[in-house]
Amino acid sequence: MKVTALIRKDLQDFTHYASARRQAKQGTVWLNANELPWDVSQAQLNRYPTGQPEQAKQCLANYYDISPQHLLITRGSDEGIDLIIRLSCQAYQDRVLILQPTFSMYAFYATLQAATVDTYQLSPDDGFTVDVDRVVQNIQPNTKVIVLCSPNNPTGHCIPLITIKALAKRCTDQCIVLVDEAYIEFCETDSAVTLIEQCPNIIVLRTLSKAFGLAGLRCGVVLAQPALIDWLSKLLAPYPLSSLIEPHIVQALQPKRLTAMQQQVNQIKHAREQLASQLTTLSMIQTVYPSFANFLLVRWRQAGNIYDACQQHGVILRDVSSFPGLTDCLRISIGTEMENQTLLQVLIDYGRWQDE
Ligand SMILES: Cc1ncc(COP(=O)(O)O)c(C=O)c1O
């Protein structure tokens, strides 16, 4: 496969902005970037940062079990979605195919890029199963990106690797298959990173915002074949990452912290199952969907009233009832034991009040 087949035609000759940092080779007297010479912060914040901090990159590469050349650090995986769509979709010509219901940012960035958004509707009745043949039927000649979110937000279901691979193989020279694995640490399946060598059109997104508990850091990671990573890096802003990010990434990936992360993930998974079984006993609930992430999708008898009742007691849920196929659904992030119990108590009290 030629990687240029996946790149927007009007970008084929695009070269990245040669920032002062990128251009500089070596030296000790820095007079090239219009910075102030004094380090008032005492943390070298008077200097522009390097685009991709090397040590952080190496630590991430070790964690994802791939080389640093296969990896790009971005401002959250949100930025990764934006870059991939901008790289591959020509405005007013190309299309992005998404599997609804799913995370809203895919359609958001596609619309910003003036790409048409096509949707393939998943059904809760068959556990949101993805049928490869039916997805392929929805690929148009100018479809450039197919988005698979696994585990999917907000349904919590996983897409088997065999399905991802089959789909990627069926559109090798035409589409990027973007696999968003923001929540994969909460689920037992292997990552689609293992498919990148066999399927050069797969791009995987990971993040430190979820299992690592570092949403405020804004560290997303794009993983793909080096040729695609090189292309994506051309689209990056000159200094995309704060200089303050690197030590936090390096620390988060030390063996001790990885063990702690795994323990917290196990704790969340246990709490998820416990909360799911407690919720199913409540009469106001229609369905608690199985989840492989750190949240539960729940269908209620009257979602609007439940949302308001929770809000009145300071418990904030995510209203996803306007997502296609998710009427009366709310999404619950798994909190601490106390937070989950607070939610349950609000629901129990609400149920009692309804019965009176
Ligand atoms: C599926 C999915 N992908 C990506 C993101 C964005 O994550 P980040 O914080 O890395 O930008 C989210 C955030 O909720 C998400 O649910």
The ligand as a MOL file (V3000), in Angstrom:
LIG
                    3D

  0  0  0     0  0            999 V3000
M  V30 BEGIN CTAB
M  V30 COUNTS 16 16 0 0 0
M  V30 BEGIN ATOM
M  V30 1 C -13.7010 7.6760 22.8950 0
M  V30 2 C -12.9490 8.8930 23.2760 0
M  V30 3 N -11.9110 9.2600 22.5300 0
M  V30 4 C -11.1950 10.3550 22.8320 0
M  V30 5 C -11.5180 11.1310 23.9160 0
M  V30 6 C -10.6980 12.3480 24.1800 0
M  V30 7 O -9.7250 12.0710 25.0850 0
M  V30 8 P -8.4870 13.0520 25.3580 0
M  V30 9 O -8.6650 13.5220 26.7430 0
M  V30 10 O -7.2810 12.1830 25.1770 0
M  V30 11 O -8.5530 14.1520 24.3560 0
M  V30 12 C -12.5920 10.7850 24.7360 0
M  V30 13 C -12.9440 11.6290 25.8870 0
M  V30 14 O -13.9150 11.4640 26.5610 0
M  V30 15 C -13.3350 9.6340 24.4050 0
M  V30 16 O -14.3870 9.2500 25.1080 0
M  V30 END ATOM
M  V30 BEGIN BOND
M  V30 1 1 1 2
M  V30 2 1 2 3
M  V30 3 2 2 15
M  V30 4 2 3 4
M  V30 5 1 4 5
M  V30 6 1 5 6
M  V30 7 2 5 12
M  V30 8 1 6 7
M  V30 9 1 7 8
M  V30 10 2 8 9
M  V30 11 1 8 10
M  V30 12 1 8 11
M  V30 13 1 12 13
M  V30 14 1 12 15
M  V30 15 2 13 14
M  V30 16 1 15 16
M  V30 END BOND
M  V30 END CTAB
M  END
